[in-house]
Amino acid sequence: MKKKTLSIRGMTCASCAMSIEKAISRLEGVHNINVNYATEKATIEFDPEKITVSQMDDAIKKFGYSIYQGGDTAVTSGLQELESIGNGSCKALPESVSEASCPPGIFINDKSAQEAKSDKKEKLAELQKMKEKVGFVLPIALMVFIFMMWEIASASNLKIPSFFIPHELYSIILFILSTVVLFWVGQPFLKGILNFIRYRAANMDTLVGIGTFSAYLYSAIIVLLPGVRDSLNLPEVNYFDITIVVIGFVYLGKYLESSSKIKTGEALKSLLTFRLRLPLWRGKTGK
């Protein structure tokens, strides 16, 4: 049996980790698997003669996840497999730590360092895209939320002035804004719906997607098909604002979570480097 720690991409909630564990554990040759959503890592015990990492990757790709075999995985697995690795190279450690003084069993080579840099670069690029979407949707969501509260308050309190935009015009504006927000910013949530339809695998994105898309579809019928609305005796109220506000604030949460994960990972790497240098420092000072 072989034990490996691999990076998992595409997880958005704890149920994603459970789905990945369920999908991979069913494969022949997999003895044990533990997926950590917080660190985005999967520790897998498997028989390399019966199954490969590529086959595991294929098993979860259809659900929107993927296995990344580079990056800081080399660091974490290196710590977990010190006993089996033996003496290695310290070239990826700080220049002050020479290869000759490398603590026995530490193996972090140049290739692993390059993979870590590549992984970090990809994560930062993805975070930048999320930041751009947040910068677009958050001001719109805040503005729509304030207008929504204004409409509710003015309808129940005569002392509050009526909303200044006619209902028909405001509905068209909201329809345009919600279309952009749903089909651009809300792409992860729509993919969650598709994955649920195709593979019966649901997560947080699925729930948000079903709720916001249902509100959008109902509102579009109300606004764009008045004949259908009148024949069914439906009210003229629409829920485009709900679609915008929910997607805006949930996506903001996803961005903050991704940002905090990257910062936490960098802090752990710094702590690891310090831990590797600590025995050498003690040896030089005699303490």
C-alpha atoms as one frame of an Amber mdcrd trajectory, in Angstrom:
protein
   0.000   0.000   0.000   1.141   3.545  -0.754   0.151   6.665   1.132   0.021
   9.997  -0.662  -1.165  13.513   0.142  -2.619  15.360  -2.840  -4.127  18.787
  -3.445  -7.799  18.902  -4.411  -9.213  21.758  -6.461 -12.825  22.830  -6.882
 -14.131  22.278  -3.339 -16.556  24.923  -2.093 -17.965  23.414   1.107 -17.645
  20.497   3.526 -20.096  18.400   1.518 -17.652  18.582  -1.414 -15.080  16.764
   0.709 -17.641  14.074   1.518 -18.531  13.669  -2.169 -14.860  13.264  -3.102
 -14.292  10.721  -0.342 -17.343   8.761  -1.470 -16.338   8.774  -5.159 -12.703
   7.748  -4.619 -13.339   5.222  -1.848 -15.515   3.224  -4.268 -12.567   2.659
  -6.617 -10.812  -0.694  -6.521  -7.421  -0.456  -4.890  -8.243   2.468  -2.580
  -7.846   1.381   1.039  -8.498   4.616   2.893  -9.074   8.296   2.087  -9.438
  11.412   4.188 -10.262  14.754   2.541  -9.664  17.964   4.491 -11.738  20.835
   3.153  -9.848  23.504   5.128  -6.435  22.575   3.710  -7.799  21.310   0.358
  -5.796  18.100   0.784  -6.631  14.430   0.404  -4.596  11.766   2.179  -5.057
   8.500   0.290  -3.860   4.962   0.984  -3.997   2.868  -2.174  -2.458  -0.022
  -4.052  -0.457   1.479  -6.973  -0.691  -1.818  -8.839  -4.487  -1.602  -8.976
  -5.140   2.115  -9.349  -3.305   5.326 -10.259  -3.734   8.945  -9.239  -4.879
   9.748 -12.788  -7.748   7.269 -12.445  -8.767   8.895  -9.164  -8.648  12.278
 -10.870 -10.913  11.001 -13.668 -13.384   9.707 -11.067 -13.932  13.168  -9.525
 -13.509  15.364 -12.597 -17.089  14.745 -13.668 -18.220  16.326 -10.386 -16.171
  19.473 -11.016 -13.139  18.586  -8.847  -9.573  17.750  -9.800  -6.392  16.415
  -8.230  -3.281  18.552  -8.428  -0.095  16.548  -7.945   2.269  19.456  -7.482
   2.552  22.587  -5.404   2.818  22.499  -1.637   1.706  18.857  -1.641   5.392
  17.992  -1.866   6.001  19.833   1.403   3.156  18.249   3.360   3.773  14.751
   2.063   7.472  15.228   2.749   6.705  15.773   6.418   4.454  12.741   6.554
   6.913  10.441   4.803  10.201  11.420   6.472  10.856   7.877   7.620  10.487
   6.380   4.154  12.204   9.060   2.067  15.704   8.968   3.511  18.409  11.550
   2.908  17.489  14.072   0.208  18.261  17.490  -1.175  17.820  20.819   0.588
  18.064  22.946  -2.541  14.525  24.260  -2.079  15.263  25.476   1.448  16.640
  28.961   2.230  20.169  29.624   0.984  21.406  29.817   4.583  20.653  26.100
   4.954  23.313  24.161   3.082  22.772  20.744   1.557  25.472  19.255   3.769
  23.695  20.383   6.943  20.253  19.282   5.804  18.370  17.447   8.566  18.265
  13.708   7.736  15.117  12.597   5.957  14.111  15.994   4.540  13.520  15.838
   0.807  12.341  19.028  -0.914  13.868  19.287  -4.369  13.987  22.045  -6.949
  11.111  20.501  -8.910   8.858  20.610  -5.863   9.758  24.257  -5.295   8.883
  25.133  -8.893   5.579  23.269  -8.612   4.798  25.175  -5.421   5.452  28.487
  -7.177   3.278  27.423 -10.123   0.464  26.360  -7.812   0.639  29.641  -5.913
   0.630  31.620  -9.161  -2.490  29.826 -10.380  -4.271  30.359  -7.064  -3.409
  34.067  -7.071  -4.636  34.406 -10.666  -7.908  32.722  -9.734  -8.212  34.950
  -6.667  -7.673  38.027  -8.863 -10.540  36.960 -11.133 -12.766  36.525  -8.087
 -11.719  39.967  -6.844 -12.763  41.541 -10.149 -16.176  39.897  -9.953 -16.597
  40.958  -6.329 -15.684  44.524  -7.268 -18.455  44.436  -9.863 -21.243  42.669
  -7.999 -20.833  43.981  -4.436 -21.709  47.663  -5.104 -24.722  46.525  -7.165
 -25.856  44.131  -4.427 -25.546  46.826  -1.752 -27.448  49.363  -3.849 -30.225
  46.860  -4.694 -30.467  45.821  -1.044 -30.939  49.452   0.045 -33.575  50.014
  -2.647 -35.319  46.786  -1.623 -35.520  47.948   1.998 -36.758  51.353   0.797
 -39.597  49.764  -1.190 -40.657  47.601   1.754 -40.515  50.491   4.220 -42.400
  52.930   1.980 -45.159  50.374   1.385 -45.764  49.950   5.121 -45.072  53.479
   6.387 -46.768  56.540   4.942 -44.102  58.855   6.365 -41.413  57.357   4.135
 -41.502  58.749   0.552 -42.403  56.371  -2.263 -39.672  54.765  -4.319 -38.530
  57.246  -6.976 -38.236  54.799  -9.938 -41.431  53.542 -11.631 -42.035  49.850
 -11.019 -41.991  48.832 -14.707 -38.716  50.651 -15.424 -37.074  49.360 -12.248
 -38.077  45.786 -13.133 -36.355  46.054 -16.524 -33.202  47.477 -14.893 -33.168
  44.648 -12.376 -33.714  42.095 -15.140 -30.608  43.312 -16.995 -28.470  43.465
 -13.865 -29.583  40.074 -12.551 -28.901  38.465 -15.942 -25.287  39.650 -15.869
 -24.850  38.730 -12.214 -26.375  35.259 -12.548 -24.666  34.142 -15.758 -21.270
  35.757 -15.110 -20.655  36.038 -11.382 -22.960  33.137 -10.577 -21.326  30.620
 -12.929 -20.143  28.347 -10.066 -23.708  28.128  -8.771 -25.118  27.252 -12.191
 -22.449  24.555 -12.569 -23.616  23.202  -9.222 -27.106  22.755 -10.694 -25.732
  20.978 -13.784 -23.624  18.616 -11.674 -26.667  17.791  -9.574 -28.741  17.023
 -12.674 -26.037  14.895 -14.298 -24.486  13.098 -11.314 -26.937  13.594  -8.402
 -24.152  15.295  -6.441 -25.233  18.391  -4.510 -23.220  20.923  -2.534 -23.614
  24.497  -1.300 -23.278  25.873  -4.833 -26.182  23.671  -5.904 -28.458  25.095
  -3.225 -27.535  28.696  -4.006 -27.889  28.028  -7.729 -31.339  26.452  -7.453
 -32.614  29.286  -5.257 -31.267  32.170  -7.327 -32.069  30.617 -10.713 -35.642
  29.832  -9.609 -36.135  33.427  -8.471 -34.678  34.705 -11.753 -36.768  32.399
 -13.951 -40.029  33.197 -12.151 -39.325  36.933 -12.264 -38.443  36.785 -15.972
 -41.818  35.195 -16.707 -43.594  37.846 -14.643 -41.842  40.751 -16.387 -41.382
  39.481 -19.954 -44.627  37.493 -20.339 -47.421  39.637 -18.899 -50.028  37.539
 -20.716 -48.957  34.412 -18.840 -48.881  36.395 -15.605 -52.425  37.682 -16.106
 -53.798  34.292 -17.155 -52.413  32.700 -14.006 -53.504  35.681 -11.903 -49.981
  36.191 -10.537 -48.886  39.395  -8.753 -46.521  41.805 -10.507 -43.896  41.346
  -7.800 -40.553  40.011  -9.064 -37.476  38.681  -7.274 -34.573  39.858  -9.401
 -33.255  41.753  -6.387 -33.083  38.520  -4.389 -30.971  36.918  -7.115 -28.532
  39.843  -7.125 -28.225  40.208  -3.353 -27.808  36.490  -2.595 -25.201  35.910
  -5.299 -23.373  39.127  -4.379 -22.943  38.334  -0.695 -22.348  34.593  -1.101
 -19.680  35.248  -3.726 -18.078  37.799  -1.411 -17.893  35.063   1.225 -16.263
  32.686  -1.278 -13.677  35.326  -2.147 -12.828  36.040   1.499 -12.562  32.337
   2.202 -10.208  31.740  -0.745  -8.077  34.713   0.285  -7.801  33.503   3.879
  -6.833  30.001   2.724  -3.953  31.358   0.651  -2.713  33.487   3.551  -2.994
  30.554   5.949  -1.060  28.342   3.550   1.732  30.896   3.291   1.894  31.151
   7.082   2.172  27.365   7.386   4.948  27.260   4.795   6.861  29.957   6.685
   6.413  27.978   9.902   7.652  24.832   8.165  10.764  26.609   6.869  11.464
  27.981  10.354  11.044  24.511  11.846  13.543  23.059   9.386  16.082  25.782
  10.190  15.619  25.618  13.968  17.800  22.533  14.649  20.609  24.046  12.587
  20.427  27.315  14.499  20.576  25.493  17.803  23.589  23.521  16.624  25.512
  26.660  15.676  24.771  28.457  18.942  25.333  25.381  21.065  21.939  25.733
  22.724
